[in-house]
Amino acid sequence: MARIRPITLLILTLGFVVTAQPAPAKKKDKASPAPSQMDEQKRAVHALNRLTFGPRPGDIHRVMAMGVDKWIAEQLHPERIDDSALEARLAPFRTLRMDTREIVENFPSPQLIKAIADGKRGLPSDPLKRAVYEAQLDRYEEKQEGKQESAAGNNAPAESAVDGNKMSAEEQSRREQGKMLAQARLREFLDMPPQQRVKAVLHMSSQQQQSLLASLQGKREEFFEGMAPQQREAIQALQNPAQVVADELVESKLLRATYSEHQLQEVMADFWFNHFNVFIGKGADRYELTSYERDVIRPHALGKFEDLLLATAQSPAMLFYLDNWLSVGPNSDVANGISKRDDWKRRARTTGPITQSKGKRNGLNENYGRELMELHTLGVNGGYTQQDVTEVARVFTGWTLQQPQKGGGFHFDQRMHEPGDKSVLGHRIKANGEKEGREVLHLLAHNPSTARFICGKLAMRFVSDNPPPALVDRMTQTFLKKDGDIRDVLQTMFKSPEFWSEDVYRAKVKTPLEFVVSAARASGTEISNAMPLANQLRNMGMPLYGMQPPTGYSMKADAWVNSSALLGRMNFALALAVGKLRGTRVDADSQLAGKMTSAPGSTADPQQILALLENSLLAGDISKQTHDTIVARLEDPQISQRKLDDPARFPNVAVIQGLLLGSPEFQKR
């Protein structure tokens, strides 16, 4: 496997950093002519860079042959495009097709395990599900015993601490012996047929199962090979049920972005999830996000904004994330009789205290009301006041959940709802229960400030970090005229001269997600396990579904461009190209198929290979500085390979490809 000396990589990267900084925006004089437009090849490259997660080999020629405008029209109607190949890749991930209750039942939450430990629930009869429950029950009981021992140790005389340490050492020794035994037995397990392997794991004790799974490390794919999806998921869930749900969601997002033919829909699904951000690390949202993305975001990605807004407002994921499900009207039935209502007290004990606004004791929560106006609709300068925030919070009291820890859905509870009329943005909202919330959402969805805010963000994603005001104006007019139809707004943008201006060609710095997926697409990477790619995104500061604040991830270059980040991107690009990332396989020579006069294995000119790869990966869009920087390294023995064991060896195509994938030009779209 090819390796690059760290000093060579550092010199090369430092040479790239200079050109990776975003160019300053050009100030245009009012009398200056309209910006020059792109030729047909550039239009194809630009469309692929902006409407997809990056071109794959052959995409540019395919789009040019179809016609760029016709291809865009096709992408705007994904229902007309066959995506069965992607669906086949996603078929093993059963959680993607489960509702939230099913997910919780198959991958039990800590609350469900506690209910079983307390005798309030029984174990399932299905052997696979039962094994998962029993493993989690054992871990729960061990944890409880540990707490009791810790409490006893705190109350015991000081001299007993020595005995406690001795017991801890014995426990540690026992665990180490268990790991050694598991590693010794691993080869025995790998030699078994898949069904026998599953049966053997199910007959192990909980501790033996944990030791075995912890010993897999680089053998995970081999261990799970041949198992049915339900078997694979169940065995993975022996360690951490919720992690299986999260991993399948993360993997599916990366596989969709890489392989889906519905590329514009995937880009828009990512855009809207970021706009209506929910953090996966918050309690029940570990289980809710699968439905949130599948049933709320994706179906409305190209539809009416108001429909999307309502779907997010009633989504269990959003209600839980921003705590609106606990918001109680100060004058509601619940607030007036809260001390007498055992059901509400029980709810508070099992889910935590009622979230309160600072300085208030009435249980009204303003989180959703504030984010609804500031981040979801009007924007920070949208003309609302703190009083509007409070009034919107009062409107949405009673928009709650039924048993969120068990996967329950949206429910309007009149007892929690603040009675009386409200006033939002100068509009009187008459007392009308749940319909008050729908009225406010309609009001916000049709507000001109909302139209401008949404259109500005769309233009920022597709055109430039500082989109032209005239373009945003036209998009806003379409938004208002077409009742917030996102497809019509996108069409206005895609037909605009600003979208096709030479000034915006390869001028947007890719986010880490865009960079990683575009590298996988451009190199034709075959992904058998997407989690190593997800780990790379975490290292780059963009864990999927991992943005804790409701703002979502930035789309602007200044959030992602610095020397450390660019070095990380270069390291990733090289690791991907030369085969150092588990779960991925890149055939670098396939980029040269049919283009070389000499076959791999014979003598070839590294500069010829570089030129071919520049054309294949970047459509020839490479600066003289980047080209010269790479050329200066082509004689490095680890690239030319001619000074190694065979002076006539074919140059290392993978390393050259990795250097181009890490180049400043590839980091822009």
C-alpha positions in Angstrom: 0.0 0.0 0.0 1.3 3.4 -1.0 2.5 5.8 1.7 3.4 9.5 1.6 6.2 10.8 3.8 4.7 13.3 6.3 7.2 16.0 5.3 6.3 15.7 1.6 2.6 15.9 2.5 3.2 18.9 4.7 5.1 20.8 2.0 2.5 20.0 -0.6 -0.4 21.0 1.7 1.2 24.3 2.6 1.6 25.0 -1.1 -2.2 24.4 -1.5 -3.3 26.5 1.5 -2.4 29.7 -0.3 -4.9 29.1 -3.0 -7.6 27.5 -0.9 -8.7 30.7 0.7 -11.9 32.0 -0.9 -11.5 34.9 -3.3 -12.8 38.2 -2.1 -16.1 39.2 -3.6 -15.8 41.5 -6.6 -17.5 44.9 -6.3 -19.3 45.7 -9.5 -20.0 49.2 -10.6 -23.6 49.9 -11.4 -22.7 50.7 -15.0 -20.6 47.6 -15.5 -21.9 45.0 -18.0 -23.7 41.8 -17.0 -21.3 39.0 -15.9 -20.1 36.7 -18.7 -21.9 33.4 -18.9 -20.4 29.8 -19.0 -19.9 27.7 -22.1 -21.8 24.4 -22.3 -19.1 22.2 -20.6 -18.8 24.6 -17.8 -22.6 24.7 -17.4 -22.6 20.9 -17.1 -19.8 21.0 -14.5 -21.4 23.8 -12.6 -24.8 22.2 -12.6 -23.4 18.9 -11.3 -21.3 20.7 -8.6 -24.3 22.7 -7.3 -27.3 20.4 -7.8 -25.6 17.2 -6.7 -22.9 16.2 -4.3 -20.4 16.2 -7.2 -20.0 14.6 -10.6 -19.2 10.9 -11.0 -17.0 9.6 -13.8 -19.0 10.1 -17.0 -21.6 12.4 -15.6 -20.3 15.5 -17.4 -20.6 13.9 -20.8 -24.0 12.4 -19.9 -25.4 15.7 -18.9 -24.1 17.5 -21.9 -25.5 14.8 -24.2 -29.0 15.2 -22.5 -28.8 18.9 -22.3 -28.1 20.8 -19.1 -31.6 22.4 -18.9 -33.3 19.1 -19.6 -31.2 17.4 -16.9 -32.1 20.1 -14.4 -35.8 19.7 -15.2 -35.5 16.0 -14.6 -33.8 16.5 -11.2 -36.6 18.8 -10.2 -39.0 15.8 -10.5 -37.2 12.9 -8.8 -40.4 10.8 -8.9 -39.6 10.3 -12.6 -36.1 8.9 -12.0 -35.5 5.3 -11.2 -33.5 4.9 -7.9 -33.8 1.2 -7.4 -30.1 0.6 -7.2 -29.9 2.8 -4.2 -32.9 1.2 -2.6 -31.1 -2.2 -2.9 -28.1 -0.7 -1.0 -30.4 0.5 1.7 -32.4 -2.7 2.0 -30.3 -4.2 4.9 -31.1 -1.2 7.1 -34.4 -2.3 8.6 -34.7 0.7 10.9 -35.2 2.9 7.9 -38.6 1.3 7.3 -39.7 1.1 11.0 -41.9 3.7 12.8 -40.6 5.0 16.0 -42.5 2.6 18.2 -41.1 -0.3 16.3 -37.6 1.1 16.6 -37.9 1.4 20.4 -39.4 -2.1 20.7 -36.6 -3.7 18.6 -33.8 -1.5 20.1 -34.9 -0.9 23.6 -34.2 2.4 25.3 -32.9 2.7 28.9 -36.4 3.6 30.1 -37.9 0.4 28.6 -35.2 -1.7 30.2 -35.8 0.0 33.5 -39.5 -0.8 33.2 -38.6 -4.5 32.7 -36.2 -4.4 35.7 -39.1 -3.0 37.8 -41.4 -5.7 36.7 -43.7 -3.4 34.7 -42.9 -5.1 31.3 -42.0 -8.6 30.2 -39.3 -9.8 27.9 -40.2 -10.4 24.3 -40.5 -14.0 23.1 -38.6 -13.6 19.8 -35.1 -15.1 20.6 -33.1 -12.3 18.8 -35.1 -9.5 20.4 -35.0 -11.3 23.8 -31.2 -11.6 23.6 -30.9 -7.8 23.1 -33.2 -7.2 26.1 -31.4 -9.6 28.3 -28.0 -8.1 27.5 -29.2 -4.6 28.3 -30.9 -5.9 31.4 -27.7 -7.5 32.6 -25.8 -4.2 32.0 -28.5 -2.2 33.8 -28.4 -4.5 36.9 -24.6 -4.4 36.9 -24.8 -0.6 36.9 -27.3 -0.6 39.7 -25.2 -3.0 41.8 -22.2 -0.7 41.1 -24.1 2.3 42.4 -25.1 0.4 45.6 -21.5 -0.7 46.2 -20.3 2.8 45.6 -22.8 4.1 48.1 -21.8 1.5 50.6 -18.2 2.3 50.1 -18.8 5.9 50.8 -20.4 5.0 54.1 -17.8 2.4 55.1 -14.7 3.1 57.4 -11.7 4.4 55.6 -9.7 1.2 55.9 -12.2 -0.7 53.7 -11.2 1.4 50.7 -8.2 -0.9 50.3 -10.5 -3.9 49.9 -12.6 -1.9 47.4 -9.5 -1.2 45.3 -8.5 -4.8 45.5 -12.0 -5.9 44.3 -11.7 -3.3 41.5 -8.3 -4.8 40.4 -9.8 -8.3 40.5 -12.7 -7.2 38.3 -10.2 -5.5 35.9 -8.2 -8.8 35.7 -11.3 -10.8 35.0 -12.3 -8.4 32.2 -8.8 -8.6 30.7 -9.0 -12.4 30.8 -12.4 -12.3 29.1 -10.9 -10.1 26.3 -8.0 -12.5 25.7 -10.4 -15.5 25.6 -12.7 -13.6 23.2 -9.8 -12.9 20.9 -8.7 -16.5 21.0 -12.2 -17.6 20.1 -12.7 -15.0 17.4 -11.1 -17.1 14.6 -13.2 -20.1 15.7 -16.3 -17.9 15.2 -15.1 -16.6 11.9 -14.7 -20.1 10.6 -18.4 -21.0 11.4 -21.2 -20.7 8.9 -23.2 -17.5 9.5 -26.3 -19.2 11.1 -24.1 -21.2 13.4 -22.2 -18.1 14.4 -25.4 -16.4 15.3 -26.6 -19.3 17.4 -23.2 -19.5 19.2 -23.3 -15.8 20.1 -26.9 -16.1 21.5 -25.8 -18.9 23.8 -23.0 -16.9 25.3 -23.3 -15.0 28.6 -23.8 -11.2 28.4 -20.2 -10.6 29.5 -18.8 -13.1 26.9 -20.9 -11.4 24.2 -19.5 -7.9 25.1 -15.9 -9.2 25.1 -16.4 -11.0 21.8 -17.9 -7.9 20.1 -15.2 -5.6 21.6 -12.5 -7.9 20.1 -13.8 -7.6 16.5 -12.1 -4.3 15.6 -11.0 -4.7 11.9 -12.9 -8.0 11.6 -16.4 -6.6 11.9 -17.3 -6.9 8.3 -16.0 -10.5 8.1 -17.9 -11.4 11.3 -21.2 -10.1 10.1 -20.8 -11.4 6.5 -23.7 -13.8 5.5 -26.0 -12.9 8.4 -29.6 -11.7 7.7 -30.2 -8.0 8.4 -32.2 -8.8 11.5 -29.5 -11.1 12.9 -26.7 -8.5 12.2 -28.7 -5.7 13.8 -29.6 -7.8 16.9 -26.0 -8.8 17.5 -24.8 -5.3 17.1 -27.5 -4.2 19.5 -26.1 -6.4 22.2 -23.6 -3.6 22.8 -25.7 -0.5 22.3 -29.2 -0.7 20.8 -29.5 3.1 20.2 -26.2 3.1 18.4 -27.5 0.7 15.8 -30.4 3.0 15.0 -28.0 6.0 14.8 -25.5 4.2 12.7 -28.0 3.0 10.1 -29.4 6.6 9.8 -25.8 8.0 9.3 -24.8 5.3 6.8 -28.0 5.7 4.8 -27.4 9.5 4.5 -23.9 8.9 3.2 -25.1 6.2 0.8 -28.0 8.3 -0.5 -25.7 11.3 -1.0 -23.1 9.1 -2.9 -25.3 6.8 -4.9 -28.8 8.3 -5.3 -29.9 9.3 -8.8 -32.2 11.8 -7.0 -29.3 14.1 -6.3 -31.2 17.4 -6.1 -33.7 15.9 -3.7 -30.8 14.7 -1.5 -29.2 18.1 -1.6 -32.5 19.7 -0.6 -33.1 17.1 2.1 -29.8 18.0 3.6 -30.5 21.7 3.2 -33.9 21.4 5.0 -32.6 19.2 7.8 -29.9 21.7 8.5 -32.5 24.5 8.4 -34.8 22.7 10.8 -31.9 21.2 12.7 -32.5 18.5 15.4 -29.6 17.2 17.5 -29.4 13.4 17.6 -27.7 13.4 21.0 -30.8 14.6 23.0 -32.6 11.7 24.6 -35.5 10.4 22.7 -34.3 12.1 19.5 -31.9 9.2 19.0 -35.0 7.2 18.1 -37.1 10.0 16.5 -34.7 11.2 13.8 -35.2 8.3 11.5 -38.9 9.2 11.1 -38.1 12.9 11.1 -35.9 12.7 8.1 -38.0 10.1 6.3 -41.5 11.3 7.0 -41.1 15.1 7.6 -38.1 16.4 5.7 -37.7 14.2 2.6 -41.3 14.2 1.3 -41.5 18.0 1.5 -38.0 18.8 0.2 -39.4 20.1 -3.1 -42.9 21.0 -2.1 -44.7 23.9 -0.3 -42.8 25.6 2.5 -46.0 25.8 4.7 -46.5 22.0 4.5 -42.9 21.5 5.6 -43.2 24.0 8.4 -46.3 22.4 9.7 -44.7 18.9 9.5 -41.7 20.0 11.5 -43.9 21.8 14.1 -45.8 18.6 14.7 -42.8 16.3 14.5 -42.0 14.5 17.8 -38.3 15.1 17.0 -38.7 18.9 17.0 -41.2 19.0 19.9 -38.8 17.0 22.0 -35.6 18.8 20.8 -36.9 22.3 21.7 -38.9 21.1 24.7 -42.3 22.4 23.4 -43.9 19.2 24.5 -43.5 20.2 28.1 -44.7 23.8 27.6 -47.7 24.6 29.8 -49.9 27.7 29.5 -49.7 29.8 32.7 -53.6 29.8 33.0 -54.2 26.4 31.6 -56.0 23.6 33.5 -52.7 21.8 34.1 -51.1 24.9 35.6 -54.0 25.6 37.8 -54.3 22.1 39.2 -50.8 20.7 38.6 -50.2 19.7 42.3 -53.5 17.6 42.2 -52.9 15.8 39.0 -51.0 12.6 39.5 -50.7 11.9 35.8 -48.8 15.2 35.3 -46.6 14.6 38.4 -45.8 11.2 37.1 -44.9 12.7 33.7 -42.5 15.2 35.3 -40.8 12.5 37.4 -40.1 10.2 34.4 -39.0 12.9 31.9 -37.5 15.6 34.1 -38.8 18.9 35.4 -41.0 21.2 33.3 -38.7 23.5 31.4 -39.3 27.0 32.4 -38.4 30.4 30.9 -35.9 32.3 33.0 -37.5 34.0 36.0 -40.9 32.3 35.5 -42.6 29.6 37.4 -45.6 28.9 35.1 -44.0 26.3 32.9 -44.3 28.3 29.6 -41.3 27.4 27.4 -40.3 29.9 24.7 -37.6 27.8 22.9 -39.8 26.7 20.0 -41.5 30.1 19.6 -38.1 31.9 19.4 -36.5 29.4 17.0 -39.6 29.3 14.8 -39.4 33.0 14.1 -35.6 33.5 14.2 -34.3 30.4 12.5 -37.3 28.7 10.7 -39.2 31.6 9.2 -38.7 35.4 9.6 -35.0 35.5 10.3 -33.2 37.4 13.1 -34.1 40.7 11.5 -37.6 39.7 10.6 -39.4 42.3 12.5 -40.7 40.4 15.5 -40.3 41.3 19.2 -39.8 39.5 22.5 -43.5 39.9 23.1 -44.2 38.1 19.8 -42.0 35.2 21.0 -44.0 34.9 24.2 -47.3 35.1 22.4 -46.2 32.4 19.9 -45.1 30.2 22.8 -48.6 30.6 24.4 -50.1 29.6 21.0 -48.2 26.4 20.9 -48.9 25.3 24.5 -50.6 21.9 24.3 -48.6 20.8 21.2 -47.2 17.8 23.0 -46.3 14.1 22.7 -47.8 10.9 24.0 -45.1 8.8 25.7 -42.0 10.0 23.8 -39.7 7.5 25.4 -41.9 4.8 23.8 -42.0 6.4 20.4 -45.4 8.1 20.8 -46.5 10.7 18.3 -47.9 14.3 18.2 -50.9 15.0 20.5 -52.7 18.2 21.2 -53.6 18.4 24.9 -56.2 21.1 25.6 -55.5 20.9 29.3 -52.0 22.3 28.8 -53.1 25.0 26.3 -53.2 28.6 27.3 -56.8 29.9 27.0 -57.8 33.2 25.5 -56.8 35.3 22.4 -53.2 36.0 21.5 -51.6 38.7 19.3 -48.7 37.8 16.9 -47.0 40.3 14.7 -50.0 42.6 15.2 -52.5 39.9 14.2 -55.2 38.8 16.6 -55.2 35.0 17.0 -58.7 34.1 18.4 -58.9 31.3 21.0 -59.2 28.1 18.9 -57.2 25.4 20.5 -54.8 23.5 18.1 -56.0 25.6 15.2 -54.3 28.7 16.7 -50.9 27.1 15.9 -51.9 26.3 12.4 -53.0 29.9 11.9 -49.7 31.2 13.2 -47.7 28.9 10.9 -49.8 30.0 7.9 -49.2 33.7 8.9 -45.4 33.1 9.2 -45.1 31.0 6.0 -46.7 33.8 4.0 -44.8 36.7 5.5 -42.5 38.6 3.1 -39.7 38.4 5.6 -39.9 34.6 5.6 -39.9 34.5 1.8 -36.7 36.7 1.7 -35.0 34.8 4.5 -35.6 31.3 2.9 -34.7 32.5 -0.6 -31.5 34.1 0.8 -30.5 30.8 2.4 -31.3 28.9 -0.8 -29.2 31.4 -2.9 -26.4 31.1 -0.4 -26.4 27.3 -0.8 -26.6 27.2 -4.6 -25.0 30.5 -5.8 -22.6 32.2 -3.4 -21.9 33.0 0.2 -23.1 36.6 -0.4 -25.8 36.1 -3.1 -26.8 39.0 -5.4 -29.7 41.0 -3.9 -31.4 41.2 -7.3 -31.5 37.4 -7.5 -32.9 37.0 -4.0 -35.5 39.6 -4.9 -36.8 37.6 -7.9 -36.7 34.4 -5.9 -38.7 36.1 -3.1 -41.3 37.3 -5.6 -41.7 33.7 -6.9 -42.0 32.4 -3.3 -44.8 34.8 -2.5 -46.6 34.5 -5.9 -46.4 30.6 -5.9 -47.5 30.1 -2.3 -44.1 29.1 -1.1 -43.6 26.4 -3.8 -39.9 25.4 -3.4 -39.7 23.8 -6.8 -40.8 27.1 -8.5 -38.3 29.1 -6.4 -35.5 26.8 -7.4 -36.5 27.1 -11.1 -36.3 30.8 -10.8 -32.8 30.5 -9.4 -31.6 27.9 -11.9 -32.8 30.1 -14.9 -31.2 33.3 -13.6 -28.1 34.8 -15.2 -26.5 35.1 -11.7 -26.6 31.3 -11.3 -24.6 30.9 -14.5 -22.2 33.7 -14.0 -18.5 33.0 -14.5 -17.9 34.7 -11.2 -19.6 31.9 -9.2 -18.0 29.0 -11.1 -16.0 26.8 -8.6 -16.3 29.7 -6.1 -18.1 27.9 -3.2 -16.0 26.1 -0.6 -17.4 22.7 0.1 -18.5 21.8 3.6 -16.9 18.6 5.0 -19.9 16.6 4.0 -19.8 17.9 0.5 -16.1 17.4 0.3 -16.1 13.8 1.5 -19.1 12.7 -0.6 -17.8 14.5 -3.7 -14.4 12.7 -3.3 -16.2 9.4 -3.1 -18.3 10.1 -6.1 -15.5 11.5 -8.3 -13.2 8.6 -7.5 -15.9 6.0 -8.1 -15.5 4.7 -4.6 -17.3 1.5 -3.7 -18.6 1.8 -0.1 -19.3 -1.4 1.8 -19.3 0.3 5.2 -19.9 4.1 5.4 -19.1 4.5 9.1 -15.3 5.2 8.5 -16.5 8.1 6.2 -18.7 9.3 9.0 -15.8 9.2 11.4 -13.8 11.3 9.0 -16.6 13.9 9.0 -16.5 13.9 12.8 -12.8 14.6 12.7 -13.4 17.5 10.3 -15.9 19.0 12.7 -19.1 18.0 11.0 -20.6 14.9 12.6 -23.8 13.9 10.9 -26.9 14.9 12.9 -24.5 16.1 15.5 -25.0 19.9 15.6 -26.3 20.6 19.1 -27.5 24.3 18.6 -30.6 24.7 16.4 -28.7 27.0 14.0 -27.4 24.0 12.0 -24.0 23.9 10.2 -22.8 27.0 8.4 -22.8 27.0 4.6 -20.1 29.7 4.4 -16.4 29.2 3.6 -15.1 31.1 6.7 -16.5 28.3 9.0 -14.5 25.6 7.2 -11.3 27.2 5.8 -8.2 27.2 7.9 -4.8 25.5 7.6 -5.7 22.7 10.1 -8.9 21.9 8.2 -7.2 21.8 4.8 -4.5 19.5 6.1 -7.2 17.2 7.4 -8.9 17.2 4.0 -5.6 16.4 2.3 -5.0 13.5 4.7 -8.5 12.2 4.0 -8.1 12.5 0.3 -4.9 10.5 0.3 -6.2 7.9 2.7 -9.3 7.3 0.5 -7.3 7.1 -2.7 -4.7 4.7 -1.5 -7.1 2.4 0.2 -6.4 3.2 3.9 -10.1 3.8 4.8 -11.9 0.6 5.9 -15.2 -0.1 4.2 -14.1 1.8 1.0 -12.4 0.6 -2.2 -11.1 2.9 -5.0 -9.8 1.5 -8.3 -7.6 4.4 -9.3 -6.6 2.8 -12.6 -10.3 2.8 -13.7 -10.0 6.6 -14.1 -7.5 5.9 -16.9 -9.4 3.1 -18.6 -9.3 3.5 -22.3 -7.2 6.7 -22.1 -3.7 5.4 -21.7 -1.5 4.4 -24.6 0.2 1.9 -22.3 -1.5 -0.4 -19.9 -0.9 -0.4 -16.1 2.2 -2.4 -15.3 4.2 -0.9 -18.1 6.3 2.3 -18.2 4.2 5.5 -18.3 4.9 9.2 -18.0 3.6 10.5 -14.6 2.9 13.9 -16.2 0.6 12.2 -18.7 -1.2 10.4 -15.9 -1.5 13.7 -14.0 -3.0 15.4 -17.1 -5.5 12.6 -17.6 -6.6 12.7 -13.9 -6.9 16.5 -13.9 -9.3 16.1 -16.8 -11.2 13.2 -15.2 -11.5 14.6 -11.6 -11.6 18.3 -12.3 -12.7 18.7 -15.9 -9.3 20.4 -16.4 -10.1 23.2 -14.0 -6.8 23.4 -12.2 -4.6 26.4 -11.5 -1.0 26.6 -12.7 0.2 26.8 -9.1 -1.6 23.6 -8.1 -0.4 21.8 -11.2 3.2 22.9 -10.8 3.1 22.0 -7.1 2.1 18.4 -7.9 4.5 18.2 -10.9 7.3 19.1 -8.5 6.5 16.0 -6.5 6.1 13.5 -9.3 9.7 12.4 -9.1 9.3 11.5 -5.5 10.1 7.7 -5.4 6.8 7.0 -3.7 4.9 8.5 -6.6 7.1 7.6 -9.6 8.1 4.2 -8.0 10.9 4.0 -10.5 13.6 4.1 -7.9 12.1 1.2 -5.9 12.4 -2.5 -6.8 11.6 -2.0 -10.5 12.8 1.1 -12.3 10.1 0.6 -15.0 7.2 0.4 -12.6 4.0 2.2 -13.5 3.6 5.4 -11.5 1.4 5.3 -8.4 -1.9 6.5 -9.8 -3.7 6.3 -6.4 -1.3 8.9 -4.8 -1.6 11.3 -7.7 -5.4 10.9 -7.5 -5.3 11.6 -3.8 -3.3 14.8 -4.3 -5.8 16.0 -6.8 -8.8 15.2 -4.5 -7.1 17.2 -1.8 -6.3 20.2 -4.1 -7.9 23.6 -3.6 -9.8 23.3 -6.8 -11.5 20.1 -5.8 -12.4 21.6 -2.4 -14.6 24.1 -4.2 -17.7 23.6 -6.2 
